[in-house]
Amino acid sequence: MTDKRWEFEFDGVKHSVDLKHNLFSNKLSIYVDGKLEILPSQIQQSKRRDIKHTFRITSHACEVDIKTYKNGGIQYSFTVDGISDIPEVSASKIVEADNIKQTKQAKYEAKYGRWVVFGLLFTFGISINAVNRYFAHTNGMFNGLLAMFAPGFILFAFYYLFFPNDFSAENANKISFRQWIFIILTLLFCFANLYAFEHGLY
């Protein structure tokens, strides 16, 4: 797979064209300002050695040109309004830009995903404890297993909120001192909640 990128500016507005060329299947993908360009089928996976695709950005005519030589060499060029001196962005900068984008996306997902997990666990813990309390008051009976689990979900929600890295892949097989303390405290709260239900403290 060969990646090419050209960056340029029209009337103070920056634009980019990304070309992805699979050398084995000859399949092309062209992205204009990050959006996939719809290519004709004879261009998208051409059987010809040389490929040209013309499209427009605002009022400007753009063309991607791929030439394949008999010795196996491939030349890529990009022109705007017939001008061929459009600067090509180096492959290292493409990789760097993609890495920055992925890092930002990962941070965004980690930040908001953590709150989603917290909300689900906390709501579930509070809900099952409230349901257990309701039946304890109306029927005089409660579920001991739910009484044990409810505070566990609530405490786990807070632990995950403040220490999400403890659950990463590299820490999955290790139990830290902090996690042991959390496990012990969770068990104490679970038994305390069960005790409270058994002795009518709710």
C-alpha positions as CSV (number, residue, x, y, z in Angstrom):
1,M,0.0,0.0,0.0
2,T,1.3,3.4,-1.0
3,D,0.1,6.6,0.7
4,K,0.5,10.0,-0.9
5,R,-0.8,13.3,0.4
6,W,-0.8,16.8,-1.2
7,E,-1.6,20.0,0.7
8,F,-2.4,23.3,-0.8
9,E,-4.5,26.5,-0.3
10,F,-7.3,28.2,-2.2
11,D,-8.3,31.7,-1.3
12,G,-7.0,31.3,2.3
13,V,-8.6,27.9,2.8
14,K,-6.4,24.8,3.2
15,H,-7.2,21.7,1.3
16,S,-5.7,18.2,1.2
17,V,-5.8,15.2,-1.2
18,D,-4.9,11.8,0.1
19,L,-4.2,8.9,-2.3
20,K,-4.1,5.2,-1.2
21,H,-2.8,2.8,-3.9
22,N,-2.7,-0.9,-3.4
23,L,0.2,-2.1,-5.5
24,F,-1.1,-5.7,-5.7
25,S,-4.7,-5.1,-6.6
26,N,-4.2,-1.7,-8.2
27,K,-7.1,-0.4,-6.2
28,L,-7.3,3.3,-5.5
29,S,-8.9,5.4,-2.8
30,I,-8.8,9.2,-3.0
31,Y,-9.8,11.4,0.0
32,V,-10.5,15.1,-0.6
33,D,-10.3,17.1,2.7
34,G,-10.8,13.8,4.5
35,K,-13.9,12.7,2.6
36,L,-13.7,9.7,0.3
37,E,-14.0,10.6,-3.4
38,I,-16.5,8.5,-5.3
39,L,-14.5,6.9,-8.2
40,P,-15.7,5.2,-11.4
41,S,-15.2,1.5,-11.2
42,Q,-12.7,1.6,-14.1
43,I,-10.6,4.0,-12.1
44,Q,-11.1,2.5,-8.6
45,Q,-9.6,-0.8,-9.6
46,S,-8.1,-0.1,-13.0
47,K,-6.6,-2.8,-15.2
48,R,-4.5,-0.2,-17.1
49,R,-0.9,0.6,-16.2
50,D,-1.5,4.3,-16.2
51,I,-4.4,5.9,-14.3
52,K,-5.7,9.4,-14.3
53,H,-8.6,10.8,-12.3
54,T,-9.9,14.4,-12.6
55,F,-12.2,16.1,-10.0
56,R,-12.9,19.6,-8.8
57,I,-12.3,21.4,-5.6
58,T,-14.5,24.6,-5.6
59,S,-13.8,26.0,-9.1
60,H,-10.4,24.4,-9.5
61,A,-9.6,21.4,-11.7
62,C,-7.5,18.7,-9.9
63,E,-6.0,15.6,-11.4
64,V,-4.2,12.6,-9.8
65,D,-1.9,10.9,-12.3
66,I,-0.2,7.5,-11.8
67,K,2.3,6.2,-14.3
68,T,3.7,2.7,-14.2
69,Y,7.0,2.0,-16.0
70,K,8.2,-1.3,-17.5
71,N,11.0,-1.6,-15.0
72,G,8.4,-1.6,-12.2
73,G,8.8,2.0,-11.1
74,I,5.7,4.1,-10.3
75,Q,5.4,7.8,-10.5
76,Y,2.6,9.8,-8.7
77,S,1.7,13.3,-9.6
78,F,-1.0,15.8,-8.7
79,T,-1.9,18.9,-10.5
80,V,-4.3,21.8,-9.8
81,D,-5.3,23.9,-12.8
82,G,-2.5,22.3,-14.7
83,I,0.1,23.3,-12.1
84,S,2.3,20.4,-11.0
85,D,4.4,22.0,-8.2
86,I,1.9,21.1,-5.5
87,P,4.0,20.0,-2.4
88,E,3.7,16.4,-1.4
89,V,3.6,15.6,2.3
90,S,6.2,13.1,3.3
91,A,5.2,9.7,4.5
92,S,6.5,10.3,8.0
93,K,4.3,13.3,8.4
94,I,1.3,11.3,7.2
95,V,2.0,8.7,9.8
96,E,2.6,11.4,12.5
97,A,-0.7,13.1,11.6
98,D,-2.6,9.8,11.7
99,N,-1.0,9.0,15.1
100,I,-2.0,12.4,16.5
101,K,-5.6,11.9,15.3
102,Q,-5.8,8.4,16.8
103,T,-4.3,9.6,20.1
104,K,-6.9,12.4,20.3
105,Q,-9.7,9.9,19.5
106,A,-8.4,7.4,22.1
107,K,-8.3,10.1,24.8
108,Y,-11.8,11.2,23.9
109,E,-13.1,7.7,24.0
110,A,-11.3,6.9,27.3
111,K,-12.6,10.1,28.9
112,Y,-16.3,9.7,28.0
113,G,-16.3,6.0,28.0
114,R,-15.1,6.0,31.6
115,W,-18.1,8.1,32.6
116,V,-20.4,5.8,30.8
117,V,-19.1,2.8,32.6
118,F,-19.3,4.7,35.9
119,G,-22.9,5.7,35.2
120,L,-24.0,2.2,34.3
121,L,-22.3,0.5,37.3
122,F,-23.4,3.1,39.8
123,T,-27.0,3.1,38.6
124,F,-27.2,-0.7,38.6
125,G,-25.8,-0.8,42.2
126,I,-28.2,1.8,43.5
127,S,-31.2,0.3,41.7
128,I,-30.7,-3.3,42.9
129,N,-30.2,-2.0,46.4
130,A,-33.4,0.1,46.2
131,V,-35.4,-2.9,44.8
132,N,-34.1,-5.1,47.6
133,R,-35.0,-2.4,50.2
134,Y,-38.5,-2.1,48.7
135,F,-39.2,-5.8,49.0
136,A,-37.7,-5.9,52.5
137,H,-40.2,-3.3,53.6
138,T,-43.2,-4.6,51.7
139,N,-42.8,-8.4,51.9
140,G,-40.4,-8.6,54.8
141,M,-38.0,-10.5,52.5
142,F,-34.9,-9.6,50.7
143,N,-32.4,-11.2,48.4
144,G,-29.1,-11.8,50.2
145,L,-27.1,-12.1,47.0
146,L,-28.3,-8.8,45.7
147,A,-27.6,-7.3,49.1
148,M,-24.0,-8.4,48.7
149,F,-23.6,-7.3,45.1
150,A,-25.1,-3.8,45.3
151,P,-22.3,-2.0,47.2
152,G,-19.8,-3.9,45.1
153,F,-21.1,-2.4,41.9
154,I,-21.2,1.1,43.5
155,L,-17.7,0.9,44.8
156,F,-16.4,-0.6,41.6
157,A,-17.9,2.3,39.7
158,F,-16.0,4.8,41.7
159,Y,-12.8,2.8,41.5
160,Y,-13.0,2.6,37.7
161,L,-13.7,6.3,37.5
162,F,-10.5,7.3,39.4
163,F,-8.2,4.4,38.4
164,P,-9.2,3.2,34.9
165,N,-5.6,2.3,34.0
166,D,-5.7,-0.5,36.5
167,F,-7.9,-2.4,34.0
168,S,-5.7,-1.9,31.0
169,A,-4.3,-4.9,29.1
170,E,-0.8,-4.6,30.6
171,N,-2.2,-4.6,34.1
172,A,-4.7,-7.3,33.6
173,N,-2.6,-10.1,35.1
174,K,-1.3,-8.1,38.0
175,I,-3.0,-7.2,41.3
176,S,-1.5,-4.1,42.9
177,F,-1.5,-3.2,46.6
178,R,-4.2,-0.6,45.9
179,Q,-6.4,-3.3,44.3
180,W,-6.0,-5.6,47.3
181,I,-7.1,-2.7,49.5
182,F,-10.1,-2.1,47.2
183,I,-11.1,-5.8,47.3
184,I,-10.9,-6.0,51.1
185,L,-13.0,-2.8,51.5
186,T,-15.5,-4.0,48.9
187,L,-16.0,-7.3,50.8
188,L,-16.4,-5.4,54.1
189,F,-19.1,-3.1,52.6
190,C,-20.8,-6.1,51.0
191,F,-21.1,-7.9,54.3
192,A,-22.0,-4.7,56.1
193,N,-24.9,-4.2,53.6
194,L,-26.0,-7.8,54.1
195,Y,-25.9,-7.3,57.9
196,A,-28.0,-4.1,57.6
197,F,-30.7,-6.0,55.7
198,E,-30.7,-9.0,58.1
199,H,-31.1,-6.7,61.1
200,G,-33.7,-4.4,59.6
201,L,-31.4,-1.3,59.6
202,Y,-32.9,-0.2,56.4
